Amino acid sequence: MMTARAAFAGSSLWFLGNPTSARMHEGAIAFTATTPGTYRYLCPVPGHAQKGMVGTFTVR
């Protein structure tokens, strides 16, 4: 369960939607990253972030 708030408004996706024809779930977000820094993003599927499905991006 995620307890921290998102770093940027609109940058969270808590529901992946209905399955696609390939039986995969997908979701899309768009946001403006306005504060410089390095940020982490996590896979929202339960258990995936704990297994390493995470990444980072840098705002300059």
N, CA, C and O atoms as a GROMACS GRO file, in nm:
protein
  240
    1MET      N    1   0.083  -0.118   0.000
    1MET     CA    2   0.000   0.000   0.000
    1MET      C    3   0.088   0.124   0.000
    1MET      O    4   0.185   0.133   0.075
    2MET      N    5   0.053   0.218  -0.083
    2MET     CA    6   0.128   0.342  -0.091
    2MET      C    7   0.070   0.440   0.011
    2MET      O    8  -0.051   0.459   0.020
    3THR      N    9   0.159   0.502   0.087
    3THR     CA   10   0.112   0.597   0.188
    3THR      C   11   0.164   0.738   0.164
    3THR      O   12   0.109   0.833   0.219
    4ALA      N   13   0.268   0.754   0.085
    4ALA     CA   14   0.322   0.888   0.057
    4ALA      C   15   0.239   0.954  -0.052
    4ALA      O   16   0.184   0.887  -0.139
    5ARG      N   17   0.231   1.086  -0.047
    5ARG     CA   18   0.157   1.155  -0.152
    5ARG      C   19   0.247   1.171  -0.275
    5ARG      O   20   0.369   1.167  -0.265
    6ALA      N   21   0.184   1.190  -0.389
    6ALA     CA   22   0.258   1.205  -0.515
    6ALA      C   23   0.340   1.333  -0.514
    6ALA      O   24   0.299   1.433  -0.455
    7ALA      N   25   0.455   1.330  -0.579
    7ALA     CA   26   0.543   1.447  -0.585
    7ALA      C   27   0.484   1.557  -0.672
    7ALA      O   28   0.510   1.675  -0.648
    8PHE      N   29   0.405   1.521  -0.774
    8PHE     CA   30   0.346   1.617  -0.866
    8PHE      C   31   0.199   1.585  -0.884
    8PHE      O   32   0.161   1.468  -0.892
    9ALA      N   33   0.117   1.688  -0.890
    9ALA     CA   34  -0.026   1.668  -0.911
    9ALA      C   35  -0.050   1.590  -1.040
    9ALA      O   36   0.008   1.622  -1.144
   10GLY      N   37  -0.134   1.488  -1.033
   10GLY     CA   38  -0.166   1.408  -1.151
   10GLY      C   39  -0.067   1.300  -1.184
   10GLY      O   40  -0.081   1.234  -1.287
   11SER      N   41   0.034   1.278  -1.100
   11SER     CA   42   0.138   1.181  -1.132
   11SER      C   43   0.115   1.043  -1.071
   11SER      O   44   0.206   0.960  -1.069
   12SER      N   45  -0.004   1.018  -1.021
   12SER     CA   46  -0.033   0.887  -0.961
   12SER      C   47  -0.139   0.814  -1.040
   12SER      O   48  -0.231   0.874  -1.094
   13LEU      N   49  -0.123   0.685  -1.047
   13LEU     CA   50  -0.221   0.598  -1.112
   13LEU      C   51  -0.246   0.483  -1.017
   13LEU      O   52  -0.159   0.397  -1.001
   14TRP      N   53  -0.362   0.479  -0.956
   14TRP     CA   54  -0.389   0.377  -0.854
   14TRP      C   55  -0.474   0.264  -0.908
   14TRP      O   56  -0.491   0.163  -0.839
   15PHE      N   57  -0.528   0.277  -1.027
   15PHE     CA   58  -0.611   0.173  -1.086
   15PHE      C   59  -0.566   0.154  -1.230
   15PHE      O   60  -0.557   0.252  -1.304
   16LEU      N   61  -0.539   0.032  -1.270
   16LEU     CA   62  -0.486   0.007  -1.404
   16LEU      C   63  -0.592  -0.014  -1.510
   16LEU      O   64  -0.557  -0.037  -1.626
   17GLY      N   65  -0.718  -0.006  -1.477
   17GLY     CA   66  -0.822  -0.017  -1.579
   17GLY      C   67  -0.853  -0.160  -1.618
   17GLY      O   68  -0.806  -0.255  -1.557
   18ASN      N   69  -0.933  -0.171  -1.720
   18ASN     CA   70  -0.977  -0.302  -1.768
   18ASN      C   71  -0.870  -0.367  -1.854
   18ASN      O   72  -0.788  -0.297  -1.914
   19PRO      N   73  -0.869  -0.500  -1.861
   19PRO     CA   74  -0.768  -0.568  -1.943
   19PRO      C   75  -0.780  -0.533  -2.091
   19PRO      O   76  -0.890  -0.509  -2.141
   20THR      N   77  -0.667  -0.531  -2.159
   20THR     CA   78  -0.664  -0.511  -2.305
   20THR      C   79  -0.696  -0.644  -2.372
   20THR      O   80  -0.719  -0.744  -2.304
   21SER      N   81  -0.697  -0.645  -2.505
   21SER     CA   82  -0.723  -0.769  -2.578
   21SER      C   83  -0.614  -0.873  -2.552
   21SER      O   84  -0.638  -0.992  -2.570
   22ALA      N   85  -0.495  -0.829  -2.510
   22ALA     CA   86  -0.386  -0.921  -2.477
   22ALA      C   87  -0.391  -0.963  -2.329
   22ALA      O   88  -0.298  -1.025  -2.278
   23ARG      N   89  -0.501  -0.928  -2.262
   23ARG     CA   90  -0.523  -0.962  -2.121
   23ARG      C   91  -0.423  -0.897  -2.026
   23ARG      O   92  -0.395  -0.948  -1.917
   24MET      N   93  -0.370  -0.785  -2.068
   24MET     CA   94  -0.280  -0.706  -1.984
   24MET      C   95  -0.355  -0.580  -1.942
   24MET      O   96  -0.440  -0.531  -2.015
   25HIS      N   97  -0.322  -0.529  -1.826
   25HIS     CA   98  -0.381  -0.403  -1.782
   25HIS      C   99  -0.287  -0.290  -1.821
   25HIS      O  100  -0.165  -0.307  -1.825
   26GLU      N  101  -0.345  -0.176  -1.849
   26GLU     CA  102  -0.263  -0.062  -1.884
   26GLU      C  103  -0.324   0.065  -1.828
   26GLU      O  104  -0.443   0.070  -1.796
   27GLY      N  105  -0.242   0.165  -1.817
   27GLY     CA  106  -0.289   0.295  -1.772
   27GLY      C  107  -0.194   0.401  -1.822
   27GLY      O  108  -0.078   0.372  -1.851
   28ALA      N  109  -0.242   0.523  -1.834
   28ALA     CA  110  -0.158   0.634  -1.880
   28ALA      C  111  -0.182   0.754  -1.791
   28ALA      O  112  -0.293   0.777  -1.743
   29ILE      N  113  -0.077   0.830  -1.770
   29ILE     CA  114  -0.087   0.954  -1.695
   29ILE      C  115  -0.009   1.062  -1.770
   29ILE      O  116   0.081   1.032  -1.848
   30ALA      N  117  -0.045   1.186  -1.745
   30ALA     CA  118   0.030   1.300  -1.797
   30ALA      C  119   0.035   1.404  -1.686
   30ALA      O  120  -0.066   1.435  -1.624
   31PHE      N  121   0.154   1.456  -1.663
   31PHE     CA  122   0.170   1.557  -1.560
   31PHE      C  123   0.289   1.643  -1.594
   31PHE      O  124   0.371   1.606  -1.678
   32THR      N  125   0.300   1.757  -1.530
   32THR     CA  126   0.413   1.848  -1.549
   32THR      C  127   0.500   1.841  -1.424
   32THR      O  128   0.456   1.872  -1.314
   33ALA      N  129   0.623   1.801  -1.443
   33ALA     CA  130   0.720   1.793  -1.333
   33ALA      C  131   0.788   1.929  -1.322
   33ALA      O  132   0.865   1.967  -1.410
   34THR      N  133   0.758   2.002  -1.215
   34THR     CA  134   0.803   2.140  -1.204
   34THR      C  135   0.916   2.164  -1.106
   34THR      O  136   0.976   2.272  -1.106
   35THR      N  137   0.946   2.067  -1.022
   35THR     CA  138   1.050   2.086  -0.921
   35THR      C  139   1.170   1.998  -0.954
   35THR      O  140   1.156   1.875  -0.957
   36PRO      N  141   1.289   2.057  -0.977
   36PRO     CA  142   1.407   1.976  -1.009
   36PRO      C  143   1.437   1.874  -0.899
   36PRO      O  144   1.414   1.899  -0.780
   37GLY      N  145   1.488   1.761  -0.940
   37GLY     CA  146   1.526   1.656  -0.847
   37GLY      C  147   1.518   1.520  -0.912
   37GLY      O  148   1.482   1.510  -1.029
   38THR      N  149   1.551   1.418  -0.838
   38THR     CA  150   1.540   1.280  -0.884
   38THR      C  151   1.426   1.215  -0.808
   38THR      O  152   1.420   1.223  -0.685
   39TYR      N  153   1.337   1.150  -0.881
   39TYR     CA  154   1.216   1.092  -0.825
   39TYR      C  155   1.205   0.945  -0.860
   39TYR      O  156   1.251   0.901  -0.966
   40ARG      N  157   1.144   0.869  -0.772
   40ARG     CA  158   1.120   0.726  -0.796
   40ARG      C  159   0.978   0.707  -0.847
   40ARG      O  160   0.887   0.782  -0.811
   41TYR      N  161   0.960   0.607  -0.930
   41TYR     CA  162   0.825   0.564  -0.965
   41TYR      C  163   0.817   0.414  -0.940
   41TYR      O  164   0.916   0.342  -0.951
   42LEU      N  165   0.699   0.369  -0.905
   42LEU     CA  166   0.676   0.231  -0.865
   42LEU      C  167   0.565   0.170  -0.948
   42LEU      O  168   0.471   0.239  -0.987
   43CYS      N  169   0.575   0.042  -0.975
   43CYS     CA  170   0.466  -0.030  -1.039
   43CYS      C  171   0.351  -0.038  -0.939
   43CYS      O  172   0.373  -0.075  -0.824
   44PRO      N  173   0.228  -0.002  -0.980
   44PRO     CA  174   0.116  -0.004  -0.887
   44PRO      C  175   0.053  -0.141  -0.864
   44PRO      O  176  -0.037  -0.155  -0.781
   45VAL      N  177   0.100  -0.242  -0.935
   45VAL     CA  178   0.045  -0.376  -0.916
   45VAL      C  179   0.095  -0.430  -0.782
   45VAL      O  180   0.215  -0.428  -0.756
   46PRO      N  181   0.005  -0.477  -0.696
   46PRO     CA  182   0.047  -0.526  -0.564
   46PRO      C  183   0.162  -0.626  -0.572
   46PRO      O  184   0.156  -0.725  -0.646
   47GLY      N  185   0.267  -0.600  -0.495
   47GLY     CA  186   0.383  -0.687  -0.487
   47GLY      C  187   0.491  -0.661  -0.589
   47GLY      O  188   0.604  -0.706  -0.571
   48HIS      N  189   0.460  -0.591  -0.697
   48HIS     CA  190   0.559  -0.571  -0.804
   48HIS      C  191   0.673  -0.478  -0.761
   48HIS      O  192   0.789  -0.508  -0.789
   49ALA      N  193   0.643  -0.368  -0.695
   49ALA     CA  194   0.749  -0.276  -0.652
   49ALA      C  195   0.845  -0.346  -0.556
   49ALA      O  196   0.966  -0.324  -0.562
   50GLN      N  197   0.791  -0.430  -0.468
   50GLN     CA  198   0.875  -0.503  -0.374
   50GLN      C  199   0.968  -0.601  -0.445
   50GLN      O  200   1.072  -0.639  -0.392
   51LYS      N  201   0.929  -0.641  -0.567
   51LYS     CA  202   1.012  -0.734  -0.645
   51LYS      C  203   1.102  -0.662  -0.745
   51LYS      O  204   1.163  -0.725  -0.830
   52GLY      N  205   1.109  -0.529  -0.734
   52GLY     CA  206   1.204  -0.454  -0.817
   52GLY      C  207   1.145  -0.377  -0.933
   52GLY      O  208   1.221  -0.317  -1.009
   53MET      N  209   1.014  -0.375  -0.950
   53MET     CA  210   0.955  -0.300  -1.061
   53MET      C  211   0.943  -0.153  -1.021
   53MET      O  212   0.834  -0.104  -0.992
   54VAL      N  213   1.056  -0.086  -1.019
   54VAL     CA  214   1.068   0.055  -0.981
   54VAL      C  215   1.164   0.123  -1.078
   54VAL      O  216   1.238   0.055  -1.150
   55GLY      N  217   1.164   0.252  -1.081
   55GLY     CA  218   1.259   0.326  -1.164
   55GLY      C  219   1.274   0.466  -1.110
   55GLY      O  220   1.214   0.501  -1.008
   56THR      N  221   1.355   0.546  -1.177
   56THR     CA  222   1.375   0.685  -1.139
   56THR      C  223   1.370   0.774  -1.262
   56THR      O  224   1.394   0.729  -1.374
   57PHE      N  225   1.338   0.899  -1.240
   57PHE     CA  226   1.352   0.999  -1.345
   57PHE      C  227   1.405   1.127  -1.282
   57PHE      O  228   1.384   1.152  -1.164
   58THR      N  229   1.473   1.207  -1.363
   58THR     CA  230   1.535   1.329  -1.315
   58THR      C  231   1.472   1.449  -1.384
   58THR      O  232   1.457   1.450  -1.506
   59VAL      N  233   1.438   1.548  -1.305
   59VAL     CA  234   1.385   1.675  -1.357
   59VAL      C  235   1.496   1.777  -1.339
   59VAL      O  236   1.551   1.793  -1.230
   60ARG      N  237   1.530   1.847  -1.447
   60ARG     CA  238   1.636   1.948  -1.442
   60ARG      C  239   1.581   2.085  -1.468
   60ARG      O  240   1.656   2.183  -1.468
   0.00000   0.00000   0.00000
